[in-house]
Amino acid sequence: MKRTRSLIAALMLAALGGLSPAMAQDDPISGQVIQGWTLPDGRLVAGLDLQLKPGWKTYWRSPGDAGIPPQFDWSRARNVGSVAITWPTPHVFHQNGMRSIGYKDRVVIPLHIQPRSPGQPVRMRMQMDLGVCSEICVPYQLDFDTTLDAAAVKPVPTLAAALAQSPFSRREAGVVAATCALRPVAGGMEVTVRVQMPSSGGAEVAVIEPNIPDVWTSEAETTRSGGWITATAQMLHTAGHPFAVNRSAMRITVLGSQHAVDIQGCTAD
């Protein structure tokens, strides 16, 4: 049932993606670009400042079974070689027996942009498709068109604060071990992740991302026993195709009440 709800949400976003922002409940969200600074290696730090009306929320990169993942289109940008997105630690929402992961009120999403021609202006002409939810969920489209220059070198407080809100690294969180056990199931695989780490506070939620195209991952059942977190989820290909799992590409995020932890890769159990 959870998988069906998630796929329906994604299909609704695809079908309604052509709606103009004015049709989406009187602009529940607005966005602007924050001009940042230039790093010594030539990359530009910028940010997307998203502000939501009271009672509305939007979603993280892995939104849970009840959410819609955001999509970015950089095809019209100029002098953009690559973009790395730093996602601030999201909130876990529970509504009507379903769980989703995302943001409310305001979120600043930092970007590290590598220009094709370092030292030259970057035209950040791009589009963001996302879902926003209150009592109902609607697709929304934000368009940005801002030219970033390379003049500033000092960090901008708003962006620096957003970067500081990103999850702890494996080393920062004191992660001792992270293992992944795989078991074939009908139509895919079951993955059980075990992480040895100090508590991140409260009722922890683990999010498992296999980083395999077209592979859907269910909401993980997460428990803690002593110094170990155990999380189990199902991985299924949306077209029913077989797939291989690269443990080094697995990404595990543990969300706690005090902080979050971003774990890149796991070993065989």
Rosetta blueprint (number, residue, H / E / L):
1 M L
2 K H
3 R H
4 T H
5 R H
6 S H
7 L H
8 I H
9 A H
10 A H
11 L H
12 M H
13 L H
14 A H
15 A H
16 L H
17 G L
18 G L
19 L L
20 S L
21 P H
22 A H
23 M H
24 A L
25 Q L
26 D L
27 D L
28 P L
29 I E
30 S E
31 G E
32 Q E
33 V E
34 I E
35 Q E
36 G E
37 W E
38 T E
39 L L
40 P L
41 D L
42 G L
43 R L
44 L E
45 V E
46 A E
47 G E
48 L E
49 D E
50 L E
51 Q E
52 L E
53 K L
54 P L
55 G L
56 W L
57 K E
58 T E
59 Y E
60 W L
61 R L
62 S L
63 P L
64 G L
65 D L
66 A L
67 G L
68 I L
69 P L
70 P L
71 Q E
72 F E
73 D E
74 W L
75 S L
76 R L
77 A L
78 R E
79 N L
80 V L
81 G L
82 S E
83 V E
84 A E
85 I E
86 T L
87 W L
88 P L
89 T L
90 P L
91 H E
92 V E
93 F E
94 H E
95 Q E
96 N L
97 G L
98 M E
99 R E
100 S E
101 I E
102 G E
103 Y E
104 K E
105 D L
106 R E
107 V E
108 V E
109 I E
110 P E
111 L E
112 H E
113 I E
114 Q E
115 P L
116 R L
117 S L
118 P L
119 G L
120 Q L
121 P L
122 V E
123 R E
124 M E
125 R E
126 M E
127 Q E
128 M E
129 D E
130 L E
131 G E
132 V E
133 C E
134 S L
135 E L
136 I L
137 C E
138 V E
139 P E
140 Y E
141 Q E
142 L E
143 D E
144 F E
145 D E
146 T E
147 T E
148 L E
149 D L
150 A L
151 A L
152 A L
153 V L
154 K L
155 P L
156 V L
157 P H
158 T H
159 L H
160 A H
161 A H
162 A H
163 L H
164 A H
165 Q L
166 S L
167 P L
168 F E
169 S L
170 R H
171 R H
172 E H
173 A H
174 G L
175 V L
176 V L
177 A E
178 A E
179 T E
180 C E
181 A E
182 L E
183 R E
184 P E
185 V E
186 A L
187 G L
188 G E
189 M E
190 E E
191 V E
192 T E
193 V E
194 R E
195 V E
196 Q E
197 M L
198 P L
199 S L
200 S L
201 G L
202 G L
203 A L
204 E L
205 V E
206 A E
207 V E
208 I E
209 E E
210 P L
211 N L
212 I L
213 P L
214 D L
215 V E
216 W E
217 T E
218 S L
219 E L
220 A L
221 E E
222 T E
223 T E
224 R E
225 S E
226 G L
227 G L
228 W E
229 I E
230 T E
231 A E
232 T E
233 A E
234 Q E
235 M E
236 L E
237 H E
238 T L
239 A L
240 G L
241 H L
242 P L
243 F L
244 A L
245 V L
246 N L
247 R H
248 S H
249 A H
250 M L
251 R E
252 I E
253 T E
254 V E
255 L E
256 G L
257 S L
258 Q L
259 H L
260 A E
261 V E
262 D E
263 I E
264 Q E
265 G L
266 C L
267 T E
268 A E
269 D L
